[in-house]
Amino acid sequence: MIANNFQIIPTWDFGCKRVLISSDWYSTLQKSNVKLITNRIKQIKSNSIITYDGDEYPVDIIIWSTGFQTQKFALPIYGINGCSLAEQWSETVQAYRGITVPNFPNLFILLGPNSRLGHSSVIIMLEAQLEYMVETLLYIDKNNLQSFSIKQNVHDEYNQWIQSKLHKTVWYLGGCHSWYQNVKGTVTTIWPDFTWIYYLLMKKLDLLLLILGFLIVLGTSLVLGLIGHFFYWLLYDSFGRYEKRAKRKLKCINNQRDDEYYVIIIGTGFSGLGMAIKMNELGMDNYILIKRNGNVGGTWYANKYPGCACDVPSNLYSFSFEPNPKWSHYFSRQPEIAEYLEYCTDKYNIRRHIQFNTNVTQLKWIEEQKLWQVTTQSNSQEKIFYARSIVLGSGPLSNASYPTDIPGIDKFEGPMCHTAEWDQSIDVKNKRVAVIGTGAISFTIDANHQ
């Protein structure tokens, strides 16, 4: 069956869902061995799929391309007075500036609610958050504080402002439902403005500096190169700020116990590694990263499906302090990004801090000690750590989402895998393969794994 145009023309506004940056999938849909089915699945049998129109399709392999659990937080986290983060987020997922949540002291979330992007590089957002966290830790350290927590009214006012801006965007008004939204249609994922607005939001005096610099440049600079150099100086090294940042150090505080750390970082993708590098810069060696499998890379280690690549230009998808001139494609492929993160891990001597093949099963705030209790599982053995602060760097694209409302999934006799848990042993040659899902990843697989 040849796909007709009416089956693939979106009914929603451009940008409402994640945009495909390539068109090679279109020719794939025109092939005689490819069939586009737009009816919902009613049932899965041992070797076939039945849709609601009554048609039955023989299938040898099922590939789930059904996205990630972006609206659920699988890790049990308990804050002040046993407050559950899952319960606090049961109505909607919110955080102050995407980082902190009331009732959960010394808990930082990297790329948390409404700080992710559908239009630019999240590395820009991430580095702004890392700097914000560093300043917070330094403030706590300088003032001999044991903990900090965002006030509820400040948190609520910020999120009301975020939602008021989001209600004017295509993610609300575009006529679609996407992983950017929860079941009620509230956009909990996307930042609604320019990345430089967020960058300035996370700083104190830089807005005044930027306005001053803009007026000076506008009135006096005629050469584009001078403008660029001036803005670089203004944002990164004005008044010796770069040199001052290099001298920032955290005090080494004596631990209450041997298994206690200043910071425990969960995850080893861009977020976790970025925070570890910041800890090194601050002269703090008393930290660990916890990784549930045996490799660094986060989502760029987990996602290995055919054609996996980044939809952000390569020059924007690396740390600003560690640019990579060796990208081989304008849009980097998964193996290169994973290799880049391995390189950063070794260059900044982070690997020795990582607890590999360790799964965090619970986080619990101990108010009397002002510490987080971190329960982990490794090789069927439970181990408990303690930390003054927790940094959640596991990201939104770490847990695969499977459908729960299709009868018969457990009856299917052939191989099944999720794109986020790709099984390299599956051989699709001369097999009838069902790719379930119509998002960007689904079409990427179709175009690269026929």
N, C-alpha and C positions, 0 to 999 in steps of 0.2 A: 504493500500500500504506500502510495506517495503522499506525503503530508501536504495538505493544501494550506494556503496562506491564512485562511480564517482560523485555523487551529493554532497558529503561532503569533498572530498579531495581538499584543496586549490590549486589555480593555481598561487599563489604568494609565495614569499619567506617567510620562517619562521620569525616572528617578524614584518612583514610589517603591519599587523593589530594586535590589542590587542590579547594577547595569552590567551586561556582558560586554567585554572589551574586544571580542573577536567575533568573526562571522563564519568560521569554518564549520560550525555545527549545522549551518543551514544546508550545506551540500550533503552532510551526513544524513539528514532527514530525508533527502531525496533518493537515497540508495534503495534498491529493491529489497534488501534484507533488513531494512529498518522500518518499524511501524510505530507511529505516534498514536497513543491511546489516551484520550482525554476524559474517559468515564472513570468514576471512582471505583475502587476495589471493594467488592462485597465480601469475598471469601478467598482464602488460599487453601488449596488442596495439596496432596502429596507431590504432584508434578504439574500443577497448573494454577492459573489465577482466573477467578471469575469476577466480572465487573457487574455493575448494577443494571446494565441493559441486558444481562443474561448471557453475554458472550463469554466463552471459555478459551483461554490461551495456554497451550502447552509451554512449560518453562523448565529449563534444566538448572539455571542459576538465578538467584535473586541478589541484586545489589541495592541496598538501601541508601538513597541519597536524600535523606530526610532531615538534614541539618543538625543543629546542636541544641542543647538545653540552655538557652540563653535567659530563660525566665525562671529557672530553678537553680537553687544552690544546694548541691547534694551534700556538702560537708556540714555536719552538725556543729553549730557555733553558739555558745552560750555566754552572754555578757553579764552585766550587773544584775544581781538577784536572780540569776538563772534565766534571764531574758533570752529567748530563742530568736536567732536571726531569721530563720525560716518562717516563724510566726509573725515577726515584725514585717516581713516582706510578703506576707500571704495575700495582701490586697494589691500591692504594687511594689516594684523594686525601686528604691530611692537611696541616694547618698548625697552628702554635701560635697559639691564639686567633683562628684564621682569617686570620692576617696574615703570619707569617714561617715559613720552612722551613729546616731545617739544610742546610748546604753552599752556601747562597745568600746571601752577605753583602749588607747594605744593599738588600735586595729586599723591598718591601712589597706585599701583596696586599689590595686593598679588596674586602670582601664575599666573602672566600675561603671555603675549606671549612668547613662547619658554623658559618657565621655569617650564613646567610640564613634567611628566615622563611617559614612557611606560615600564619601566624596574626596578623601585625601588620605595622607599617611598618619596612622595612629602613633607612629614613633614621635611625631611632634607633640602629640598629647601626652604620651608616656614620659618624655623628658621633662615636660612642664610639671608633671605630677611628681617625678623623682626629685626635682629641685624643691618642690613644695614640702615633700616629706623630710628632706634633709634639713630645711630651715626649721621645721617643727621639732625634729629630734635635737637640733642644736639649741633651740629655745628651752626645751625641757631640761636639757643638760646644763645650760647656763644658769637656770633658775632653780636647780635642784628639785625639780618636780618629779613625782613618781608616776603620774598618769595625766592624760588629758582626754576630754571627750567633747564632741560638738554639742552645743545646746539645741534642744528640740525646736525652739522657735526660729533660730537661725537656719537650721536644716530645712524646716517647712517653708520659710519665706524664699529660700533659694530655689527649692523645687517648684514652688508656685510660679516663680519667674521663668524657670526653664520650660514648664509646660505651656505658659502663655506664649512663649516664642515658638514652641513646636506646633501649636495649633494653627500657625500661619504657614506651615511648610507642606511640601508635597507628601511627606510621610504620614501626615494626618488627612490631607485633603485629596490625595491622589487616587483614592478609590480602590486600594488594594489592602490585603493583609499580609504582613511579612514578619520575619523574625525580629524586626525592630520593635514590634509591638507585643503586648501581653494579650490575653484572651479578651479583655475589655476594649482593646484598641488603643490603649495608652502607650505612647512611645517611651520606652524605658531604656533604650540602647543608645540612640544617636544624639550627638552634640548638635544643637540647632544653628550654629553660627560659624564664622570663620575660625580657623585654627589659631590665628594670631590674636583673636579676641580671648580665647581660652588661655593662651600663653600669658597675656597681660593680666587676666583675671587671677592667675596663680601667683602674681608678684605684687609688691607694694608700691614702689616708686617708679617703676618702669613706664607707666602710662604717662606721667608728667615728662619723663625724659624723652619718650617717643614723640610727644606733641612738640616739645621744644626743638628736638632734632629735626622734625618734619618742617617746621617753620624756617629754621636756619637753612636747611637743604633747599627748600622751595625758593628761598629768596636769594641764595648765594651760589648754589652749585649748578654748573652748566654741563659738567662732564658726568656721564652715567657711571663711569668707574669710581669717581669720587663719591657719588651718592652711595654706591654699594659699600665702599670702604667705611664711609661714615656710619651707615646703619649697622654694619658689623661691629664697629667700635662701640656704638651706642648701646647695642643689645648685649654685647658680650664682654667688653673691656673698658667701658666708660668709667672714668674716675678710679681706675685701678681695680675694678671689681673682679676681673679675672684673677688677678694676683691675690686678692683677698679671699676668693673662693678656694684657691689652692692651699691657703694656710688654715682653712677651717678644720678643726679636729674635735672629736668627741672625747670626753674624759673616760678613762678606763676605770669602771666601777667594779669593786669586788663583788663576786657573785655570792648568793646565799647558799648555793649548792653546786656540785660538780656538773650536773646536767642542765645548768642554766645558761642562757645566752642573752646577749643584748638584743639581738633581733633574730627571729626565725623567718625565713623567706620560703614560701610555698610556690614551687614552680621554677623551671629553668628555661623559659622562653625569653623573649626580649625583655619582658617585665622583670622576671626574677634575676636575670643576669645583669640588667641595668641597675637594679637596686644593690646587688652585690658589688658592682664596680664603684658605686657611690660610697658604700661602706668602706671599701679599700681607700678611697680618696680621703675619707674622714679619719683614717688611721685606726679604724675599729676592726680587729681581727676576730672578735668574739661573736661570730654569727655562723649559721648553717643554712643551707638550702635543702629542702626536702623534695625529692623527685620520685614519682610512683613507678617509673620504669628505669631502664638502665642507660638512657642517653639524654643529653641536653637537647634543647630545641623547641620544647613546647609543642604548639600546634604544627610547627614545621618539621617535627619528628613524627608526630602521630599521623598526619595526612600525607599519604604516599600514593594516592590514587593516580591513574594515568593522566598526564597533562596538568597535574597540580602546579599552580604558579600563583604569583602575587598579582593583584590587579592595580597596584600602585607602582609608578615608575621606579626603577631600581635605585636611582640616585637619591630618592627620598625614603627608601626603605632600608636604612642602616642608621646606626648611631651617629649623631653629628660629630662626636669626638673620635669616631672610628670609621671614616668613609672608606668605601671599598671601590677602588678603580678597576676591579677585575670582573665586574658583572658582564656576562656574555650576551645577555638579552635586555631589551628595554624594560620588559616585565620579567622579573627573575623567576626561574623555576625552583621548585621545592628543594632539589638536591643542593643547589648553590646557596640558598638561604640557610639550610641546615649546616652546610660547611662553614658559612660565615659565623654562625653562632658557636660552632665548635672552636673556631679560630679565636673568637673573643674570650671564650672560657679559658683557653690555655694562655693567651697573651696576658690576661689580667689575673692569672693564678687563682682561679675560682674553683677548679675541680676538687681541690683538697677540702673544700668546705661542703661538698655535696653528699647527702645521704641518698644514694641511689636505691631503686627497688624498694622504696619505703612509702607506704600509703598513710596519709593522715586520716584518722577516723573520727577525731573530735577535737574541738578547741573550747576551752572553758576558762573564763576569767576568775581568778582567785582574788577577791576583793581585799582580804586581810593582808595578803602579801604583795598586792599590786603586780601580779604576774599572770601570764597566760600559761595554762597547762595544756600541753600538746600531746595527745595520745596518738601513737603511730603503730603500724603493723608491718613487720618485715619478716619474711620466711616463717610465717605462722607464729611469730613471737611478738608480743606487745612490748612497746617501750615508751616511756613518758619523758618528755623534755619540758623545760620551762623557759619562758622568754619575757623580757620586759615589753617588747613590741612584736607584733605580727604583721607581716606584709603578704597579702594574698596576691600572688602573681600568676595564678593558674589560668586566668583569662576566661572569656566567654565561649571560646571555641575549643573546649577541652573535653566535654562530655557529649557523646553521640546521642541523638534523639531518635528513638524508635517509635513507630506507631503502636498504640495500645488498644485501638478499637477495631482491628481487623481480625475476624475469627479465622482460626486455622493456621496461624503463623507457625505454631509448634508442630504442625503436621507435615510441613514441607520436608521432603526427603533429600533435596539437593543442597549444594553448598549455598550459604548465605553470608554476606558480610556488609558492613557499613563503610562508607567512603572514609570516615574518620578512624576506622579500624581495619584498614585495607589488608586483605589476605593475599600475600604474594604467591601463594601456592595455587590459587584458583586459575585454571586454564579455560579460557572462554572460546578457544578455537573449535569451530564447528558445533557450538552449543547455542541453545536458545536462552538468551539472557534478558531478564527483565530489570531495567533500571527504574526504580520507583522514586519519583520526585521530578519536579520541573524547574528547579532553581539553577543557579549558575553552575554549580558543581555537576549537576546531572548532564547538562549539555557539554560541559568540558570532557566528561568521561565518554559520552557518545562520540565526540569528535576524535578522541585519541585512543579509543579502545573498541574498535568495531569488530 
